[in-house]
Amino acid sequence: MDIDKLKNTIQDCNLNFLIGSGLSVPYFSTLGNIELLLTELNENTTLNNEEKK
């Protein structure tokens, strides 16, 4: 298999590379503490459903 054929195969496929644990940690920081904020919003009784949306 030549390089061009391999390159075309890789470009045409949906490939995922999982290299070691913790590799994606820097990218999850963009999510911040969204789970905590959504939990607090859900438990907030001073807002009605429309305000929560």
C-alpha distances in whole Angstrom, upper triangle without the diagonal:
4,7,8,7,7,10,11,11,13,15,16,17,20,19,21,21,24,25,28,31,33,30,32,35,35,34,37,40,40,41,44,46,46,47,50,51,50,52,55,55,55,58,60,63,65,62,62,59,59,59,56,54
4,6,6,6,9,10,11,13,15,16,17,20,19,22,22,25,25,29,32,33,30,31,35,35,34,37,39,39,41,44,46,46,47,50,51,50,53,55,55,56,59,60,63,65,62,62,59,59,59,56,54
4,5,5,6,9,10,11,12,14,16,18,17,20,19,23,23,26,30,31,27,29,32,32,31,34,36,36,38,40,43,43,44,47,48,48,50,53,52,53,56,58,61,62,59,59,56,56,56,53,51
4,5,5,6,9,10,11,12,14,17,17,20,20,24,25,28,31,32,29,29,33,32,31,34,36,36,37,40,43,43,44,47,48,47,50,52,52,53,56,57,60,61,58,58,55,55,55,52,50
4,5,5,6,9,10,11,13,16,16,19,20,23,24,28,31,32,29,29,33,33,31,34,37,36,38,41,43,43,44,47,48,47,49,52,52,52,55,57,60,61,58,58,55,54,54,52,49
4,5,5,6,9,10,11,14,13,16,16,20,20,24,27,28,25,26,30,30,28,31,34,33,35,38,40,40,41,44,45,44,46,49,49,49,52,54,57,58,56,56,53,52,52,50,47
4,5,5,6,9,10,13,12,15,16,19,20,24,27,28,24,25,28,28,26,29,32,31,33,36,39,38,39,42,43,42,45,47,47,48,51,52,55,56,54,54,51,50,50,48,45
4,5,5,6,9,12,13,16,17,21,22,26,29,30,26,26,30,30,28,30,33,32,33,37,39,38,39,43,43,42,45,48,47,47,51,52,55,56,53,53,50,49,49,47,44
4,6,5,6,10,10,14,15,19,21,24,27,28,25,25,29,29,27,29,32,31,32,36,38,37,38,42,42,41,43,46,46,46,49,51,54,55,52,52,49,48,49,46,44
4,5,5,8,7,11,12,16,17,21,23,24,21,21,25,25,23,26,29,28,29,32,35,34,35,38,39,38,40,43,43,43,46,48,51,52,50,49,46,46,46,44,41
4,6,8,9,12,14,17,19,23,25,26,22,22,25,25,23,25,28,27,28,32,34,33,34,38,38,37,40,43,42,42,46,47,50,51,48,48,45,44,44,42,39
4,7,9,13,15,19,21,25,27,27,24,24,27,27,25,27,30,29,29,33,35,34,35,38,39,38,40,43,42,42,46,47,50,51,48,48,44,44,44,42,39
4,6,10,12,16,18,22,24,25,22,21,25,25,23,25,28,27,27,31,33,32,32,36,37,35,38,41,40,40,43,45,48,49,46,46,43,42,43,40,38
4,7,10,13,16,20,21,22,19,18,22,22,20,21,25,24,24,27,29,28,29,32,33,32,34,37,36,36,39,41,44,46,43,42,39,39,40,37,34
4,7,10,13,16,18,19,16,16,20,20,18,20,23,23,23,27,29,28,28,32,33,32,34,37,37,37,40,42,45,46,44,44,40,41,41,38,36
4,6,10,13,14,15,13,12,16,17,15,17,20,20,21,24,26,25,26,29,30,29,31,34,34,34,37,39,42,44,42,42,39,39,39,36,34
4,6,10,12,13,10,11,15,16,15,17,20,20,21,24,26,26,26,29,31,30,32,35,35,36,38,40,44,45,43,44,41,41,41,38,36
4,6,8,10,8,9,12,14,14,15,18,19,20,22,24,24,24,27,29,29,30,33,34,34,36,38,42,43,42,42,40,40,40,37,35
4,7,9,7,9,12,14,14,16,18,20,21,23,25,26,26,28,30,31,32,34,36,36,38,40,44,45,44,45,42,43,42,39,38
4,6,6,9,11,13,15,15,18,20,21,22,24,25,25,27,30,30,31,33,35,35,37,39,43,44,43,44,42,43,42,39,38
4,6,8,9,12,13,13,16,18,19,20,21,22,22,24,26,27,27,30,32,32,33,36,39,41,40,41,39,40,39,36,35
4,5,5,8,10,10,12,15,16,16,18,19,19,21,24,25,25,27,29,30,31,33,37,39,38,39,37,38,37,33,33
4,6,7,9,10,12,14,16,17,19,20,21,23,25,26,27,29,31,31,33,35,39,40,39,40,38,39,37,34,34
4,6,5,7,9,11,12,14,16,17,18,20,22,22,24,26,27,28,30,32,36,37,35,36,34,35,34,31,30
4,5,5,7,10,11,11,14,15,16,18,20,21,22,24,25,27,28,30,34,35,34,35,33,34,33,29,29
4,6,6,8,10,11,14,16,17,19,20,22,23,25,26,27,29,30,34,35,34,35,34,34,32,29,29
4,5,6,8,10,13,14,16,18,19,20,22,23,24,26,28,29,33,34,32,33,31,31,30,27,26
4,5,5,7,10,11,12,14,15,16,18,20,21,22,24,26,29,30,29,30,28,29,28,24,24
4,5,5,8,10,12,14,14,16,18,19,20,22,24,25,29,29,28,30,28,29,27,24,24
4,5,9,10,12,14,14,15,18,19,19,22,24,24,28,28,27,28,27,27,25,22,22
4,6,6,9,11,11,12,14,16,16,18,20,21,25,26,24,25,24,24,22,19,19
4,6,8,9,9,12,14,14,15,17,19,20,24,24,23,25,24,24,22,19,20
4,6,5,6,9,10,11,12,14,16,17,21,21,21,23,22,23,20,17,18
4,5,5,6,9,10,10,12,14,15,19,20,18,20,19,19,18,14,15
4,5,5,6,9,10,11,12,14,18,19,18,20,18,20,18,15,15
4,6,5,6,9,10,11,12,16,18,17,19,18,20,18,15,16
4,5,5,6,9,10,11,14,15,14,16,16,17,15,12,13
4,5,5,6,9,10,13,15,13,15,13,15,13,10,11
4,5,5,6,9,12,14,13,15,14,16,15,11,13
4,5,5,6,10,11,11,14,14,16,14,11,13
4,5,5,9,10,8,10,10,12,10,7,10
4,6,8,10,9,10,9,12,11,8,10
4,6,9,9,11,11,14,13,10,13
4,6,6,9,10,13,11,9,12
4,6,7,10,12,11,10,14
4,7,10,12,10,10,14
4,7,8,6,6,10
4,6,5,6,9
4,5,5,6
4,5,5
4,5
4
